[in-house]
């Protein structure tokens, strides 16, 4: 059978009302998706990440349910790249991202993403102006104790230096700079 093309999959998601299905069913649906063989294409996984999770995560005003976190964790553990490109990018670039969205991103970074996706999240953060709310995400990336590629590390240091005046009184910024200096002391010139 041929894979569904984008409009068909988007139409199917709308027909099944996946963006609003109860969260306990979302967990079951994700389990079913993960068992599919062959794996979903990148495009189909990106569409499903958007349809299943984007609206839910962006509208969080309190901590996510255990069902939502389980569904997010299972989906992003198998389809990290499309998940990060769709969901993480939207959360990171949303000007009014709230504390709950940032907590979800931090947990996913700390617990579920592969190293290349952790680096992708950091590069996405460095594409937007740093804000106080994004500093914990950078801290979560650094908490993974992964070696950053030299270009990404240089961009991180440059961004932290350029935006230092904006964070003159920020405790989170101070913690972040301290973490960079202690973890990457050999790379800091």
C-alpha positions as CSV (number, residue, x, y, z in Angstrom):
1,X,0.0,0.0,0.0
2,X,1.2,3.5,-0.8
3,X,1.7,6.0,2.0
4,X,-0.9,8.6,2.5
5,X,-0.1,11.9,0.9
6,X,-0.2,15.1,2.9
7,X,-3.8,16.4,2.1
8,X,-5.2,12.9,2.6
9,X,-3.5,12.5,6.0
10,X,-4.6,16.0,7.1
11,X,-8.1,15.2,6.0
12,X,-8.1,11.9,7.9
13,X,-6.8,13.6,11.0
14,X,-9.6,16.2,10.8
15,X,-12.2,13.5,10.2
16,X,-11.0,11.5,13.2
17,X,-10.8,14.7,15.2
18,X,-7.3,13.7,16.4
19,X,-6.4,17.2,17.7
20,X,-9.3,17.0,20.2
21,X,-9.5,13.3,21.0
22,X,-9.4,12.4,24.7
23,X,-5.8,12.1,26.0
24,X,-6.2,8.5,27.1
25,X,-7.1,7.6,23.5
26,X,-4.1,9.6,22.3
27,X,-1.8,7.3,24.2
28,X,-3.4,4.2,22.6
29,X,-3.3,5.9,19.1
30,X,0.4,6.7,19.6
31,X,1.1,3.1,20.6
32,X,-0.6,1.9,17.5
33,X,1.4,4.4,15.4
34,X,4.7,3.2,16.8
35,X,3.8,-0.4,16.0
36,X,3.3,0.4,12.3
37,X,5.6,-1.2,9.8
38,X,7.2,0.3,7.9
39,X,7.8,3.5,9.9
40,X,6.0,6.7,9.0
41,X,7.7,8.9,6.5
42,X,9.2,12.2,7.8
43,X,6.4,14.2,6.2
44,X,3.6,12.0,7.7
45,X,5.2,12.0,11.1
46,X,5.5,15.8,11.0
47,X,1.8,16.1,10.0
48,X,0.8,13.8,12.9
49,X,3.0,15.6,15.4
50,X,1.2,18.8,14.4
51,X,-2.3,17.3,14.4
52,X,-1.9,15.3,17.6
53,X,0.1,17.6,19.8
54,X,0.6,21.2,18.6
55,X,-2.7,22.7,19.7
56,X,-2.7,20.7,23.0
57,X,0.8,21.8,24.0
58,X,0.4,25.5,22.9
59,X,-2.8,25.7,24.9
60,X,-1.4,24.3,28.2
61,X,-2.1,26.5,31.2
62,X,-1.3,23.9,33.8
63,X,1.0,20.9,33.9
64,X,0.1,18.3,31.2
65,X,-1.7,15.1,32.2
66,X,0.3,11.9,32.5
67,X,-1.6,10.7,29.4
68,X,-0.4,13.6,27.3
69,X,3.2,13.3,28.5
70,X,3.2,9.6,27.8
71,X,1.9,10.2,24.3
72,X,4.4,13.0,23.7
73,X,7.3,10.9,25.0
74,X,6.4,7.8,23.0
75,X,5.9,9.7,19.8
76,X,9.0,11.9,20.1
77,X,11.2,8.9,21.1
78,X,10.5,7.3,17.7
79,X,10.0,10.4,15.5
80,X,12.3,12.9,17.1
81,X,13.3,14.9,14.0
82,X,9.9,15.7,12.6
83,X,8.6,16.2,16.2
84,X,11.3,18.7,16.9
85,X,10.8,20.5,13.6
86,X,7.1,20.9,14.2
87,X,6.3,21.0,17.8
88,X,9.5,22.2,19.5
89,X,10.0,25.0,16.9
90,X,6.5,26.2,17.4
91,X,6.8,26.3,21.2
92,X,10.2,28.0,21.1
93,X,9.2,30.6,18.5
94,X,5.8,31.4,20.0
95,X,6.3,34.9,21.5
96,X,3.9,34.2,24.4
97,X,5.1,30.7,25.3
98,X,4.2,30.0,28.8
99,X,5.9,28.2,31.7
100,X,4.0,25.0,31.1
101,X,5.1,24.7,27.5
102,X,8.7,25.4,28.5
103,X,8.5,22.7,31.2
104,X,7.2,20.2,28.6
105,X,10.1,21.0,26.3
106,X,12.6,20.7,29.1
107,X,11.3,17.3,30.1
108,X,11.4,16.0,26.6
109,X,14.9,17.4,26.1
110,X,16.1,15.9,29.4
111,X,14.5,12.5,29.1
112,X,13.5,11.5,25.6
113,X,15.3,13.2,22.7
114,X,18.3,11.7,20.9
115,X,21.5,13.7,20.9
116,X,21.1,15.0,17.3
117,X,17.6,16.3,18.2
118,X,18.9,17.9,21.4
119,X,21.3,19.8,19.2
120,X,18.5,20.7,16.8
121,X,16.5,22.2,19.7
122,X,19.5,24.3,20.7
123,X,20.0,25.5,17.2
124,X,16.3,26.4,17.1
125,X,16.6,28.4,20.3
126,X,19.6,30.3,19.0
127,X,17.6,31.4,15.9
128,X,15.2,33.5,18.1
129,X,16.1,36.2,20.6
130,X,16.7,34.6,24.0
131,X,14.2,35.2,26.7
132,X,14.0,34.5,30.3
133,X,11.6,31.6,29.6
134,X,13.9,30.0,27.1
135,X,17.0,29.9,29.4
136,X,15.8,26.7,31.2
137,X,15.6,24.9,27.9
138,X,19.2,25.8,27.1
139,X,20.0,24.7,30.6
140,X,18.2,21.4,29.9
141,X,20.2,20.9,26.7
142,X,23.5,21.5,28.6
143,X,22.3,19.2,31.4
144,X,22.5,16.3,28.9
145,X,26.3,16.7,29.1
146,X,26.6,16.2,25.3
147,X,29.6,17.4,23.4
148,X,28.3,20.2,21.1
149,X,29.7,20.6,17.6
150,X,32.2,23.5,17.5
151,X,29.9,25.7,15.3
152,X,26.9,25.2,17.6
153,X,29.0,25.8,20.7
154,X,30.5,29.0,19.2
155,X,27.0,30.2,18.3
156,X,25.9,29.5,21.8
157,X,28.8,31.5,23.3
158,X,28.3,34.3,20.9
159,X,24.6,34.5,21.6
160,X,25.2,34.5,25.4
161,X,27.8,37.3,25.0
162,X,25.7,39.4,22.7
163,X,22.6,39.2,24.9
164,X,24.3,39.5,28.2
165,X,23.2,43.1,28.8
166,X,19.5,42.1,28.6
167,X,20.1,39.5,31.4
168,X,22.1,41.7,33.7
169,X,19.9,40.8,36.7
170,X,18.9,37.3,35.7
171,X,19.8,34.4,38.0
172,X,18.9,31.9,35.3
173,X,21.3,33.6,32.9
174,X,24.1,33.5,35.5
175,X,23.5,29.8,36.1
176,X,23.6,29.2,32.4
177,X,26.8,31.0,31.8
178,X,28.3,29.2,34.8
179,X,27.2,25.9,33.4
180,X,28.8,26.7,30.0
181,X,32.0,27.8,31.6
182,X,32.3,24.7,33.9
183,X,31.2,22.1,31.3
184,X,33.1,23.5,28.3
185,X,36.1,25.1,30.0
186,X,38.5,23.6,27.4
187,X,36.5,25.0,24.5
188,X,36.1,28.5,26.0
189,X,39.0,30.6,24.9
